[in-house]
């Protein structure tokens, strides 16, 4: 890692979410977080969700895509991936343009399975998540991962790639140093085929986000997996977005997983989820108004986060988010 990267990382660690640079960029969120309880934050709508008629937004930035990661278990037995995609689109009235694909450790397929085929058939971009060996890294893993990406590229699959998505909390995860070394080892081969993405865990917080950041030269985008329960407990995404915005050059920033909860915690109430959606919508709309580039925003349709019918209260919230940030 270059000396400039180390200096930037230490500076961000020292400043945290209340540093002067972040406060100047996002004063409303930072002041609110320090002066209100978590439940008060959740009950307070974020500002500027919908621009007023007298103050139309100037969308000078670049929007990302929107989509959903579908698990067949959320649908009737026997539902195929293709059918599940079409059902979710019919429920929400929105198209799936992105879909996160998880692979077990050291698993690098070269056969087009039913999930990848459904993405190809529906023109959906895959958000591929690989878990190659670290400490030490493996040339065999490198070769097999390249074979996977080569096969997918040949088949016409559009994709972004993360190495050890949510590295701070994933089972058997690397420590920060091992993760950065793995990204630097496998990353160049990935970038021969697809953009390489740093996908942080919403649970890691500012310190974990910065500690695991591989450095500006080594990734193409920054994203976070951030759920309603993170929002309710007072977590905000300013510091991880700052990694993208302060990069040289700046990088796209997005959400690869959003939903109600990602672990065994209390499920947010409908009012808390409404506030969570308002925060996400305001955050990414403001980025566009500021001329920034958004990466993809993808719903995680599994467990309590699964949308299974047209009457789900989250559908209008999702539609508003998609419309405001497209």
C-alpha positions as CSV (number, residue, x, y, z in Angstrom):
1,X,0.0,0.0,0.0
2,X,1.3,3.5,-0.9
3,X,2.2,6.0,1.8
4,X,-0.6,8.3,0.6
5,X,-3.1,5.5,1.2
6,X,-1.8,5.0,4.7
7,X,-2.0,8.7,5.5
8,X,-5.6,8.9,4.2
9,X,-6.7,5.8,6.2
10,X,-5.1,7.1,9.4
11,X,-6.7,10.5,8.9
12,X,-10.2,9.0,8.4
13,X,-9.7,6.7,11.5
14,X,-8.7,9.7,13.6
15,X,-11.6,11.8,12.4
16,X,-14.4,9.2,12.6
17,X,-18.0,10.2,11.7
18,X,-17.7,13.6,13.5
19,X,-14.6,14.8,11.6
20,X,-14.7,18.2,10.1
21,X,-14.7,16.9,6.6
22,X,-17.7,14.6,7.2
23,X,-19.5,17.3,9.2
24,X,-19.2,19.8,6.4
25,X,-20.5,17.2,3.9
26,X,-23.3,15.8,6.0
27,X,-24.1,18.2,8.9
28,X,-27.7,17.1,9.4
29,X,-27.0,13.4,10.0
30,X,-24.0,13.9,12.2
31,X,-25.6,16.5,14.5
32,X,-28.8,14.4,14.7
33,X,-26.9,11.2,15.7
34,X,-25.0,12.9,18.5
35,X,-28.1,14.7,20.0
36,X,-30.8,12.1,19.7
37,X,-31.5,8.6,20.9
38,X,-31.7,5.8,18.4
39,X,-35.5,5.6,18.5
40,X,-35.8,9.3,18.2
41,X,-33.6,9.2,15.1
42,X,-35.8,6.4,13.6
43,X,-38.9,8.4,14.2
44,X,-37.5,11.6,12.6
45,X,-37.9,11.8,8.8
46,X,-34.7,12.6,6.9
47,X,-34.7,16.0,5.2
48,X,-35.2,16.7,1.5
49,X,-36.7,13.3,0.6
50,X,-38.8,14.9,-2.1
51,X,-37.6,18.2,-3.6
52,X,-40.1,21.0,-3.3
53,X,-41.7,22.5,-6.4
54,X,-40.0,25.8,-5.7
55,X,-36.6,24.1,-5.3
56,X,-36.3,21.4,-8.0
57,X,-33.4,19.1,-7.5
58,X,-30.5,19.4,-10.0
59,X,-29.6,15.8,-10.7
60,X,-26.1,16.3,-12.0
61,X,-24.7,13.0,-10.6
62,X,-24.8,9.5,-12.1
63,X,-27.4,7.0,-10.7
64,X,-26.7,3.3,-10.2
65,X,-28.9,0.4,-10.9
66,X,-31.6,-1.1,-8.6
67,X,-32.5,-4.7,-8.0
68,X,-33.2,-7.5,-5.6
69,X,-31.4,-10.6,-4.4
70,X,-34.0,-13.4,-4.7
71,X,-34.0,-16.6,-2.7
72,X,-36.4,-19.3,-4.0
73,X,-37.3,-20.1,-0.4
74,X,-39.4,-16.9,-0.2
75,X,-41.7,-18.3,-2.9
76,X,-43.9,-21.4,-3.2
77,X,-42.1,-24.7,-3.5
78,X,-41.0,-25.5,-7.0
79,X,-40.7,-21.8,-8.0
80,X,-37.7,-21.4,-10.4
81,X,-35.3,-18.4,-10.2
82,X,-36.8,-17.1,-13.4
83,X,-40.3,-17.3,-12.0
84,X,-39.3,-15.8,-8.7
85,X,-37.7,-12.8,-10.5
86,X,-40.9,-12.2,-12.5
87,X,-43.1,-12.6,-9.4
88,X,-41.1,-10.1,-7.4
89,X,-41.2,-7.6,-10.3
90,X,-45.0,-8.1,-10.5
91,X,-45.4,-7.4,-6.8
92,X,-43.2,-4.3,-6.7
93,X,-43.8,-2.9,-10.2
94,X,-40.1,-2.4,-10.6
95,X,-37.5,-4.3,-12.6
96,X,-34.6,-6.3,-11.1
97,X,-31.4,-5.0,-12.7
98,X,-29.0,-6.3,-10.0
99,X,-28.8,-9.6,-8.1
100,X,-26.2,-10.6,-5.5
101,X,-24.7,-14.0,-5.9
102,X,-22.8,-15.6,-3.0
103,X,-20.3,-18.4,-3.3
104,X,-19.0,-20.6,-0.5
105,X,-15.3,-20.5,0.3
106,X,-13.0,-21.8,-2.5
107,X,-16.0,-22.4,-4.8
108,X,-15.5,-21.2,-8.3
109,X,-18.0,-22.7,-10.8
110,X,-17.5,-22.8,-14.5
111,X,-20.9,-24.2,-15.4
112,X,-23.9,-21.9,-16.0
113,X,-26.4,-23.0,-13.3
114,X,-30.1,-22.1,-13.2
115,X,-29.5,-18.9,-11.1
116,X,-26.9,-17.5,-13.5
117,X,-29.0,-18.6,-16.5
118,X,-31.9,-16.7,-15.1
119,X,-29.8,-13.5,-14.7
120,X,-28.6,-13.9,-18.3
121,X,-32.1,-14.5,-19.6
122,X,-33.5,-11.5,-17.8
123,X,-30.5,-9.1,-18.5
124,X,-29.7,-8.8,-14.8
125,X,-26.3,-7.7,-13.6
126,X,-24.7,-10.2,-11.1
127,X,-23.0,-8.9,-7.9
128,X,-20.5,-11.8,-7.5
129,X,-19.1,-12.6,-4.1
130,X,-16.1,-14.9,-3.9
131,X,-14.2,-16.2,-0.8
132,X,-10.7,-17.3,-1.9
133,X,-8.1,-18.4,0.5
134,X,-6.1,-15.8,2.5
135,X,-3.1,-16.2,4.8
136,X,-1.8,-17.6,2.6
137,X,-3.3,-16.7,-0.7
138,X,-3.6,-19.4,-3.3
139,X,-2.5,-19.5,-6.9
140,X,-4.9,-22.4,-7.4
141,X,-7.8,-20.2,-6.2
142,X,-6.6,-17.4,-8.4
143,X,-6.6,-19.6,-11.5
144,X,-10.1,-21.1,-10.7
145,X,-11.6,-17.8,-10.0
146,X,-10.3,-16.5,-13.3
147,X,-11.8,-19.5,-15.0
148,X,-15.2,-18.7,-13.5
149,X,-15.1,-15.1,-14.6
150,X,-13.9,-16.0,-18.0
151,X,-16.8,-18.4,-18.5
152,X,-19.3,-15.8,-17.2
153,X,-17.8,-13.1,-19.4
154,X,-18.0,-15.4,-22.4
155,X,-21.6,-16.1,-21.7
156,X,-22.4,-12.4,-21.7
157,X,-22.9,-11.9,-18.0
158,X,-22.6,-8.3,-16.7
159,X,-21.1,-8.3,-13.2
160,X,-19.2,-6.6,-10.4
161,X,-17.1,-8.7,-8.1
162,X,-16.4,-8.6,-4.4
163,X,-13.7,-10.6,-2.6
164,X,-14.9,-11.6,0.8
165,X,-18.1,-9.4,0.9
166,X,-18.7,-8.0,4.4
167,X,-15.1,-9.1,5.4
168,X,-15.5,-7.7,9.0
169,X,-18.2,-10.2,10.0
170,X,-18.3,-13.0,7.5
171,X,-17.8,-16.5,9.0
172,X,-14.2,-17.4,9.0
173,X,-13.4,-13.9,7.9
174,X,-9.9,-12.5,7.5
175,X,-8.4,-9.8,9.7
176,X,-7.9,-6.4,8.1
177,X,-4.3,-7.0,7.0
178,X,-5.1,-10.4,5.5
179,X,-8.1,-9.0,3.7
180,X,-6.2,-6.2,2.2
181,X,-3.4,-8.5,1.1
182,X,-6.0,-10.9,-0.5
183,X,-7.6,-8.0,-2.4
184,X,-4.2,-6.9,-3.7
185,X,-3.3,-10.4,-4.7
186,X,-6.5,-11.5,-6.4
187,X,-7.8,-8.1,-7.5
188,X,-5.7,-7.5,-10.6
189,X,-7.0,-10.8,-12.1
190,X,-10.6,-9.8,-11.2
191,X,-10.2,-6.4,-12.8
192,X,-9.2,-8.0,-16.1
193,X,-12.8,-9.1,-16.4
194,X,-15.0,-7.1,-14.0
195,X,-14.9,-4.1,-11.7
196,X,-13.7,-4.9,-8.2
197,X,-15.9,-3.7,-5.3
198,X,-15.2,-3.2,-1.6
199,X,-18.4,-4.5,0.1
200,X,-18.4,-3.5,3.8
201,X,-20.6,-4.7,6.6
202,X,-23.1,-2.2,8.1
203,X,-22.3,-3.7,11.5
204,X,-18.6,-2.8,11.3
205,X,-19.0,0.9,11.9
206,X,-16.6,3.7,10.9
207,X,-13.5,2.1,12.5
208,X,-14.1,-1.3,10.7
209,X,-15.0,0.3,7.4
210,X,-11.7,2.3,7.4
211,X,-9.5,-0.5,8.7
212,X,-10.5,-2.9,6.0
213,X,-10.5,-0.4,3.1
214,X,-7.9,-1.8,0.6
215,X,-6.8,1.6,-0.7
216,X,-7.8,3.8,-3.6
217,X,-5.7,2.0,-6.3
218,X,-7.1,-1.5,-5.5
219,X,-10.9,-1.2,-5.9
220,X,-13.2,0.4,-8.3
221,X,-16.3,1.0,-6.1
222,X,-17.3,1.1,-2.5
223,X,-20.6,-0.3,-1.1
224,X,-22.1,-1.3,2.2
225,X,-24.7,-3.8,3.4
226,X,-26.9,-1.7,5.6
227,X,-30.2,-2.8,7.1
228,X,-33.2,-1.3,8.9
229,X,-31.9,-2.6,12.3
230,X,-28.6,-0.8,11.7
231,X,-30.5,2.4,11.2
232,X,-32.7,2.0,14.3
233,X,-29.6,1.5,16.5
234,X,-28.2,4.8,15.3
235,X,-25.7,3.6,12.7
236,X,-25.3,5.9,9.7
237,X,-23.3,5.4,6.4
238,X,-21.5,8.8,6.1
239,X,-18.1,7.4,7.0
240,X,-18.1,4.5,4.5
241,X,-19.5,6.8,1.8
242,X,-16.6,9.1,2.6
243,X,-14.1,6.4,1.6
244,X,-15.6,6.6,-1.9
245,X,-16.0,10.3,-2.1
246,X,-12.5,11.1,-0.8
247,X,-10.8,8.6,-3.0
248,X,-8.5,9.8,-5.8
249,X,-10.4,9.8,-8.1
250,X,-13.8,9.5,-6.3
251,X,-15.5,6.2,-6.6
252,X,-19.2,5.2,-7.0
253,X,-20.9,4.3,-3.7
254,X,-24.0,2.1,-3.2
255,X,-25.9,-0.5,-1.1
256,X,-25.5,-4.2,-2.1
257,X,-27.9,-5.3,0.6
258,X,-30.8,-3.5,2.2
259,X,-33.8,-4.9,4.1
260,X,-35.3,-5.1,7.6
261,X,-32.6,-7.0,9.4
262,X,-29.6,-9.2,8.7
263,X,-29.2,-11.0,12.0
264,X,-31.3,-12.2,15.0
265,X,-32.3,-8.9,16.4
266,X,-35.6,-7.2,16.8
267,X,-37.4,-6.6,13.5
268,X,-37.9,-2.8,12.9
269,X,-41.5,-1.6,13.1
270,X,-43.3,-0.3,10.0
271,X,-42.7,3.3,11.2
272,X,-39.0,2.5,11.7
273,X,-38.7,1.0,8.3
274,X,-40.4,4.0,6.8
275,X,-37.8,6.3,8.5
276,X,-35.0,3.9,7.2
277,X,-36.3,4.2,3.6
278,X,-36.6,8.0,4.0
279,X,-33.0,8.2,5.2
280,X,-31.7,6.0,2.3
281,X,-33.7,7.9,-0.3
282,X,-32.5,11.3,1.0
283,X,-28.9,10.1,1.3
284,X,-28.6,8.9,-2.3
285,X,-30.8,11.6,-3.8
286,X,-28.5,14.2,-2.2
287,X,-25.5,12.5,-3.7
288,X,-27.0,12.9,-7.1
289,X,-27.8,16.5,-6.5
290,X,-24.1,17.0,-5.4
291,X,-22.9,15.6,-8.7
292,X,-21.7,12.3,-7.2
293,X,-21.9,8.8,-8.7
294,X,-24.1,6.2,-7.0
295,X,-23.3,2.5,-7.3
296,X,-26.1,-0.1,-7.3
297,X,-28.9,-0.4,-4.6
298,X,-30.1,-3.9,-4.1
299,X,-32.9,-5.3,-1.8
300,X,-32.2,-8.6,0.0
301,X,-35.4,-10.6,-0.5
302,X,-35.0,-13.2,2.2
303,X,-36.4,-14.0,5.6
304,X,-38.3,-11.1,7.3
305,X,-37.1,-8.9,4.5
306,X,-38.9,-10.9,1.8
307,X,-41.6,-9.1,-0.2
308,X,-44.1,-11.8,-1.0
309,X,-47.2,-10.0,-2.2
310,X,-48.5,-6.8,-3.8
311,X,-49.9,-5.6,-0.5
312,X,-46.5,-5.4,1.3
313,X,-46.3,-2.0,3.0
314,X,-42.6,-1.6,1.9
315,X,-43.5,-1.6,-1.8
316,X,-44.4,2.1,-2.1
317,X,-41.3,2.9,-0.1
318,X,-39.1,0.9,-2.5
319,X,-40.8,2.4,-5.5
320,X,-40.2,5.9,-4.2
321,X,-36.6,5.1,-3.6
322,X,-36.1,3.7,-7.1
323,X,-37.9,6.6,-8.7
324,X,-36.0,9.3,-6.7
325,X,-32.5,7.7,-7.4
326,X,-32.9,6.6,-11.0
